[in-house]
Amino acid sequence: MELNDSLYNNYRKAGEILKTVKEESKKLVVDNYKVVDLVEFIEKKIIELGGFPAFPCNISINSVAAHYTPNLTTDLTLKTGDYVKVDIGCHIEGCIADSAYTVKVNEKDDNLILSTQEALKNAIDVVEPGVKTNYIGKVIEDTIKEFNFNPIKDLCGHGLKPYILHTGTTVPNYNSNMGTKIKEGDTLAIEPFASTKAGKLKNSEEVYIFKYLQDRPLRDPGSKKLLSVIKQNYKTLPFAERWLERDYSDLKINFSLRNLIRANAIYPYNVLIDSEGGLVSQAENSVIVTSNGCEVYT
């Protein structure tokens, strides 16, 4: 898709909102702070600044790698020494800014965190038209291994398009040997993940984030109504069970979501965990590929 002035401006606006939200949210990643209060602050701040969450704020702690967001009644709190990955998305009319950071609660950044920060910086440095995505992955892998950690190969960066969080373009976190040439105007989220173990993931049975897939014939009236609400409000972008709990408490949310999964009407994002219990860090920024490099807009 050609990146016209309107789209470009919307991407940049979303990115400016995200920069502000990231800085303000970092002050809250402290001992004993409730995770649900953190995500609610982040998402409300995005809206207050004129954007909309592009996906539910992910707060993934220690060996949890991705896809965790709390429900409204979750009592989970942050603890000193926790590796807390905060993954935030904002969109303006579908144009998405996606960024993440890792904090070790009440402690300075250590080598695990620095490995992903440095991998992200080095990856961004090589982005320009004609570069293959697997070469970006090689840079990420080499950097993380220099710190004596392993990249998580099951997670990757991704292309961004209006109302599409993950396009067909993937930016691997290792040298996958096959890649796609990036071109001017491409919008990419680059997100290295590092693990203290081998970096292999497993699906948890827990699911708190979902995405609309398609309309399906449904017998249950509540499930039918919920699918209509999901399609209208979130389109093709991920949403949280927490959002539905807050705004549509009259519906049988948990029952209906499970019904919609069985009907293949929505997609469940299972919480992803390091299979060996390794500690995980993440860093992420979004970039727009320019004629001679890229513009980091988050």
C-alpha angles and dihedrals in degrees: 000000000000112000103230125186094265094053092042092053092048092051090051093047090051089049094051090052090050093051090056094045093049093053094046094045094051089067089062097052093098139124116295096008112142114245093218090054090051096052092043090052092049096047094044091049091053090054093044089055093052104266136097129231109266088203136350113289107261118218107185116180129203109315093009105100106184151337099050120134123154130244119236093263096047112128096194114136134189118255133202109272095024117138100228118193113197113194115185134181131189129181136192110200089337096312103129134214113190125186140155140187137184126225128187100217113251091348136093122261109278131199094279090058093039091053093063093039090053093043090053093049093048092046092052090049092063097045113117137124112295097025114127120236092232089059089055086050091052090054090051093047094046092050095049091047090052085065089050095249131112129242117238102243095189091067124062146172117259147201119263127217132166108296090352115103096182116032124184091275114092127188106206124212091227140035099284091177090229122072147157123247110241120221140201111285095029114135114212139178110212114197124171118196122195130193133196087221132044092300099239119146137211131197117250117214088237117103125180102150127064142171133213113250110169146324113274135182106264129185097195110083093207092053090047091052093046092051089053090051091049094049093047098044105035105021107190096338123105119263137191131242083226091064091055092045089055100043104028105032090146090071124077091250102178095043093046095048091053089047091052091050091053090049091051089237094123134028121232120219102210115210108261120222133185101257093219096043093255119165113249135208130187138192126183142174134170121233139188112217111235131191093273106018133326143292115233104216101179 
